[in-house]
Amino acid sequence: MLENILSVGSQVLILFVLVAVGFICRKTGILTEKGIKSISDLVVYVVTPANIVVAFCRDFKTDLLIGLGMAFLAAFLVYGAATVIAGLTIREKDENKRSVLRFAGAYPNAGYMGIPLQRALLGDIGVFYCAAYIGMFHMYVWTYGVYVLSGDKKQISVKKLLTSPCILAIIIGLLLFFLPIELPELIDSPLRSLASLATPLPMMVIGYHLAGSNLKAIMGNGWVHLAIIVKMMISPILAIILCLLLKFDHSMAVSCLIACSSSSAAMTTMLATKFNRDAELSAAIVSYSTLLAIIVIPVFVSIVGYLIP
């Protein structure tokens, strides 16, 4: 078990070297708010979709299709349970803070933090299964998630869900997976080059936001710690139980734990800003959970790796 923790931990620490680069770039002024916004957009609209499409460029196999379906089911159940638990337990009186904490407690950084780790620990198959967790993340975010942060059911957007770059990438990827289509080198090579950016860029973005967060300001708020417990402890424990009940194989189980034990979603801050909620709190809690992920992810991934070798 200790060997597994150290092995996974070393991969996480490698990624956090890239986080440190983003941290230093902000402190030294190399990266600005405008620049990091452009990088974030690049990751969301180009790099992550490219990574998903590349992961689906593989021969069709029934067991992979079944595994992907099971990953969608696991994501639906874990995110759903976390949404309910966060909604029932987080009772912060300030509505602006309460909505942010409930969102941050329920939804993970399955893309930003998940994909680099999936690729580092599992390779393309990890990204393949991770697509299910990203897809389900967007389903929750653009329905119940925007309702939590806006307080207005009219903000629920099926259109934004269906036109999300990652959802479109999953649809394209599934077509490539099902059909006997092989991408020409002229398309495949640039896609793989873009996909290779999915490790350094998101980590640098996280480091940039870490450098600007005020963690001290949130440490005295007990509701923050409860949201962190739901996100970083309860969700992974539920994921492990599901992996055992659904009889996941090793790759499926590790992929599930990486997605479910990742830090609070970076989307928390983006939507908190959009709907005039407490954006400073959202940035701080995302940063706080990111730091905790250094410990949490290796431990939970190692536990499931031990239980499902």
ABEGO torsion letter per residue (X at the ends): XAAAAAAAAAAAAAAAAAAAAAAAAAAAGABBAAAAAAAAAAAAAAAAAAAAAAAABBBBBAAAAAAAAAAAAAAAAAAAAAAAAAAAABABABAAAAAAAAAAAABBBAAAAAAAAAAAAAEAAAAAAAAAAAAAAAAAAABAAAAAAAGBAAABBAAAAAABAAAAAAAAAAAAAABBBBBBAAAAAAAAAAAAAAAAAAAAAAAAAAAABBAAAAAABAAAAAAAAAAAAAAAAAAAAAAAAAGBBAAAAAAAAAAAABBBBAAAAAAAAAAGBBAAAAAAAAAAAAAAAAAAAAAAAAAAAAABX
